[in-house]
Amino acid sequence: MKSLKKDNLYMSFSFEGTSRSHMDSFKKIRDARIDFYVIEMNKLLIRLEKLIAFDRMNPDPVKKKEFEIGLVPWAPDDAVPFCPTCGEKFNLSRRRHHCRLCGSIMCNRCSEFLTPDFTGKLVNKAGNPPVQNIRGEEKGHRRQGSAGTRAMESLRLLVGEVVGEEPREDGIRTCQDCMAVMRRRERQIQEKTTKPIIVQLYEKLRMLMDKVETMCPEYIKMAESLNAGETSYNLEHANNVRSQLMRCYEAIDTIGKKIATMGASGTEQQLSPQAIRLQQGIRKHCTLFIQDNVFGLPSLPSEDQLRKLQEQRRLEIEQRLALERQAALEVEERRRSEEQRKRSSPEKDRKGAAAAAAAVDTTNRDRTESIGKGWTPAVDSSSVATTETDPMLQQMDIIRSFVEQARAAGRLDEVEMLEANLRELQQEYWRQHRRQAYQE
């Protein structure tokens, strides 16, 4: 038990071991490998440019072969008894061929040839047209050489026909390793000059989405106008716009599916997880874009429905115009009655003032009789008619003058009686005004 506890106690402690970073070694190896590939590629491109330049100026095959041997050392024939690529032994039917870029040996079947178009893509930096004939067989020129050289060429062609080996001298002969380097160079040029397929598809996708976003508001405006029975837009034009939108939506859906399935087949290059997530995000964005725009598009009426809507709108407009004309007539009638009332109001005011003066005279006469042969107030009926237009106000002014005359004469009883009458008139006057205000 004690030993077990000691072991558990020992295992409970964690001892940190030593660690060492290999990043520097990795960078050194990587940089050396990159430098090797870059240097080798540059060497091959320089040799290829020299071959093309010499081939343009010297069509003679003998001088050309001497230049090719001097450009890069050729491997000796005795040192390579077998083809390094396929492993077959060289003999009379399987001759040795040298790579013009590195000087290695291979058989005719394992040889690769750089065509004029391919070499033009690789070395055409200054925009010069690609070489049309690498082998010097330009139009109007024939191969020149000695009789022995021509005989040897004829013998080689004859041997090739006998053994089934077809001549493949349709470009600069290279080995498969140099061809791989040249193809890598071609891919680099394509990556710099051409856009990837996914980028091209996405640009087309964005172009379609921008077109849809431009056309949707116009179509919605047309659909709302036609559904309201208006005649501002044509139904045929609206149907054409809707068809264009539907085609754009179909193209967006197709491109989204194609982007989502890129790299899924085994023949295509495998994608990284980030690229897969990007493709899935683009596909989801396409689906949401279609849902947000297609489901919200209003439908267009048919021709029969459009005629009914237009007829209904015409009747509504006529009814509205009739109501507006009737309202205008009523307003004109009220205006005329108001003007007529204003013209007749001065005559009524004058008649009311005369009646008020007569009433005042009657009241004054009665009060004078009640007073007897004592104090009698003086009243000027003509001045009362021009002081106020309201009869009650005129009567209140007359009573106020009576109050002042009675107070000046020392008639206190008459003053008290007249002030009581004045208060009653004022109360009645304000009561009538409040009633008129409520009625208005």
Backbone hydrogen bonds, N-H to C=O, Kabsch-Sander energy under -0.5 kcal/mol:
donor,donor_aa,acceptor,acceptor_aa,energy
5,K,1,M,-2.4
6,K,2,K,-2.2
7,D,3,S,-2.2
8,N,4,L,-2.5
9,L,5,K,-2.4
10,Y,6,K,-2.2
11,M,7,D,-2.5
12,S,8,N,-1.5
13,F,9,L,-0.6
13,F,10,Y,-0.7
15,F,13,F,-0.6
16,E,14,S,-0.6
26,F,22,H,-2.5
27,K,23,M,-2.7
28,K,24,D,-2.1
29,I,25,S,-2.5
30,R,26,F,-2.9
31,D,27,K,-2.9
32,A,28,K,-2.2
33,R,29,I,-2.3
34,I,30,R,-2.7
35,D,31,D,-2.7
36,F,32,A,-2.1
37,Y,33,R,-2.4
38,V,34,I,-2.7
39,I,35,D,-2.9
40,E,36,F,-2.7
41,M,37,Y,-2.5
42,N,38,V,-2.4
43,K,39,I,-2.4
44,L,40,E,-2.4
45,L,41,M,-2.5
46,I,42,N,-2.4
47,R,43,K,-2.3
48,L,44,L,-2.4
49,E,45,L,-2.4
50,K,46,I,-2.0
51,L,47,R,-2.4
52,I,48,L,-2.3
53,A,49,E,-2.5
54,F,50,K,-2.6
55,D,51,L,-2.4
56,R,52,I,-1.6
57,M,53,A,-1.2
58,N,54,F,-2.4
64,K,60,D,-1.9
65,K,61,P,-2.3
66,E,62,V,-2.1
67,F,63,K,-2.2
68,E,64,K,-2.3
69,I,65,K,-2.5
70,G,66,E,-2.1
71,L,67,F,-1.7
72,V,68,E,-1.5
75,A,103,G,-2.6
79,A,76,P,-0.5
80,V,77,D,-1.2
83,C,88,E,-3.1
87,G,83,C,-2.0
90,F,81,P,-2.5
91,N,94,R,-1.6
95,R,93,S,-0.7
97,H,106,M,-2.0
99,C,104,S,-2.8
100,R,173,R,-2.4
103,G,99,C,-1.5
106,M,97,H,-2.4
111,S,108,N,-1.0
112,E,174,T,-3.0
114,L,172,I,-2.5
115,T,113,F,-0.8
119,T,115,T,-2.6
120,G,116,P,-2.1
121,K,117,D,-1.6
122,L,118,F,-1.3
123,V,119,T,-2.3
124,N,120,G,-1.2
125,K,123,V,-2.0
136,G,133,N,-0.9
138,E,136,G,-1.6
141,H,138,E,-2.1
150,R,146,S,-2.1
151,A,147,A,-2.2
152,M,148,G,-2.4
153,E,149,T,-2.2
154,S,150,R,-2.2
155,L,151,A,-2.3
156,R,152,M,-2.3
157,L,153,E,-2.3
158,L,154,S,-2.1
159,V,155,L,-2.6
160,G,156,R,-2.4
161,E,157,L,-1.9
162,V,158,L,-2.1
163,V,159,V,-2.5
164,G,160,G,-0.6
165,E,160,G,-2.2
166,E,164,G,-0.7
170,D,168,R,-2.2
172,I,114,L,-1.7
173,R,171,G,-0.5
174,T,112,E,-3.6
179,M,175,C,-1.9
180,A,176,Q,-2.0
181,V,177,D,-1.8
182,M,178,C,-2.4
183,R,179,M,-2.4
184,R,180,A,-2.0
185,R,181,V,-2.0
186,E,182,M,-2.1
187,R,183,R,-2.3
188,Q,184,R,-2.0
189,I,185,R,-2.1
190,Q,186,E,-2.5
191,E,187,R,-2.5
192,K,188,Q,-1.5
193,T,189,I,-2.5
194,T,190,Q,-2.9
200,Q,196,P,-2.2
201,L,197,I,-2.7
202,Y,198,I,-2.2
203,E,199,V,-2.4
204,K,200,Q,-2.0
205,L,201,L,-2.3
206,R,202,Y,-2.7
207,M,203,E,-2.1
208,L,204,K,-2.1
209,M,205,L,-2.4
210,D,206,R,-2.6
211,K,207,M,-1.9
212,V,208,L,-2.3
213,E,209,M,-2.7
214,T,210,D,-1.5
215,M,211,K,-2.1
216,C,212,V,-2.6
218,E,214,T,-0.6
219,Y,215,M,-2.5
220,I,216,C,-2.8
221,K,217,P,-2.1
222,M,218,E,-2.1
223,A,219,Y,-2.9
224,E,220,I,-2.5
225,S,221,K,-2.0
226,L,222,M,-2.4
227,N,223,A,-2.7
228,A,224,E,-1.3
229,G,226,L,-1.4
230,E,225,S,-2.3
238,A,234,N,-2.0
239,N,235,L,-2.2
240,N,236,E,-2.0
241,V,237,H,-2.2
242,R,238,A,-2.2
243,S,239,N,-2.3
244,Q,240,N,-2.2
245,L,241,V,-2.1
246,M,242,R,-2.4
247,R,243,S,-2.3
248,C,244,Q,-2.2
249,Y,245,L,-2.4
250,E,246,M,-2.3
251,A,247,R,-2.4
252,I,248,C,-2.5
253,D,249,Y,-2.4
254,T,250,E,-2.4
255,I,251,A,-2.7
256,G,252,I,-2.4
257,K,253,D,-2.1
258,K,254,T,-2.3
259,I,255,I,-2.6
260,A,256,G,-2.1
261,T,257,K,-1.7
262,M,259,I,-0.9
264,A,261,T,-1.8
268,E,265,S,-0.6
276,I,272,S,-2.2
277,R,273,P,-2.4
278,L,274,Q,-2.1
279,Q,275,A,-2.4
280,Q,276,I,-2.5
281,G,277,R,-2.4
282,I,278,L,-2.2
283,R,279,Q,-2.2
284,K,280,Q,-2.3
285,H,281,G,-2.3
286,C,282,I,-2.2
287,T,283,R,-2.1
288,L,284,K,-2.5
289,F,285,H,-2.3
290,I,286,C,-2.2
291,Q,287,T,-2.3
292,D,288,L,-2.5
293,N,289,F,-1.4
294,V,290,I,-3.0
295,F,290,I,-0.6
295,F,291,Q,-0.9
297,L,294,V,-1.4
306,L,302,S,-2.6
307,R,303,E,-2.1
308,K,304,D,-2.2
309,L,305,Q,-2.6
310,Q,306,L,-2.4
311,E,307,R,-2.4
312,Q,308,K,-2.6
313,R,309,L,-2.4
314,R,310,Q,-2.2
315,L,311,E,-2.2
316,E,312,Q,-2.1
317,I,313,R,-2.3
318,E,314,R,-2.3
319,Q,315,L,-2.5
320,R,316,E,-2.4
321,L,317,I,-2.4
322,A,318,E,-2.3
323,L,319,Q,-2.4
324,E,320,R,-2.3
325,R,321,L,-2.4
326,Q,322,A,-2.5
327,A,323,L,-2.5
328,A,324,E,-2.2
329,L,325,R,-2.3
330,E,326,Q,-2.3
331,V,327,A,-2.3
332,E,328,A,-2.3
333,E,329,L,-2.6
334,R,330,E,-2.4
335,R,331,V,-2.1
336,R,332,E,-2.3
337,S,333,E,-2.4
338,E,334,R,-2.1
339,E,335,R,-2.3
340,Q,336,R,-2.5
341,R,337,S,-2.3
342,K,338,E,-2.2
343,R,339,E,-2.1
344,S,340,Q,-1.9
345,S,341,R,-1.3
348,K,344,S,-1.5
349,D,345,S,-2.2
350,R,346,P,-2.3
351,K,347,E,-2.3
352,G,348,K,-2.6
353,A,349,D,-2.4
354,A,350,R,-2.2
355,A,351,K,-2.2
356,A,352,G,-2.4
357,A,353,A,-2.4
358,A,354,A,-2.3
359,A,355,A,-2.5
360,V,356,A,-2.6
361,D,357,A,-2.5
362,T,358,A,-2.4
363,T,359,A,-2.9
364,N,360,V,-3.0
365,R,361,D,-2.5
366,D,362,T,-2.5
367,R,363,T,-2.8
368,T,364,N,-2.4
369,E,365,R,-2.3
370,S,366,D,-2.3
371,I,367,R,-2.3
372,G,368,T,-2.0
381,S,379,V,-0.7
384,V,380,D,-1.2
385,A,381,S,-1.2
386,T,382,S,-0.7
387,T,383,S,-0.6
387,T,384,V,-0.6
388,E,384,V,-0.9
394,Q,390,D,-2.0
395,Q,391,P,-2.5
396,M,392,M,-2.2
397,D,393,L,-2.1
398,I,394,Q,-2.1
399,I,395,Q,-2.2
400,R,396,M,-2.2
401,S,397,D,-2.0
402,F,398,I,-2.0
403,V,399,I,-2.5
404,E,400,R,-2.3
405,Q,401,S,-2.1
406,A,402,F,-2.8
407,R,403,V,-2.6
408,A,404,E,-1.8
409,A,405,Q,-1.8
410,G,406,A,-0.7
411,R,406,A,-2.8
412,L,410,G,-1.2
415,V,411,R,-1.9
416,E,412,L,-2.3
417,M,413,D,-2.2
418,L,414,E,-2.8
419,E,415,V,-2.4
420,A,416,E,-1.8
421,N,417,M,-1.9
422,L,418,L,-2.2
423,R,419,E,-2.1
424,E,420,A,-1.8
425,L,421,N,-2.2
426,Q,422,L,-2.3
427,Q,423,R,-2.3
428,E,424,E,-2.3
429,Y,425,L,-2.4
430,W,426,Q,-2.3
431,R,427,Q,-1.9
432,Q,428,E,-2.1
433,H,429,Y,-1.8
434,R,430,W,-2.0
435,R,431,R,-1.8
436,Q,432,Q,-2.0
437,A,433,H,-2.1
438,Y,434,R,-2.2
439,Q,435,R,-1.9
440,E,436,Q,-2.1
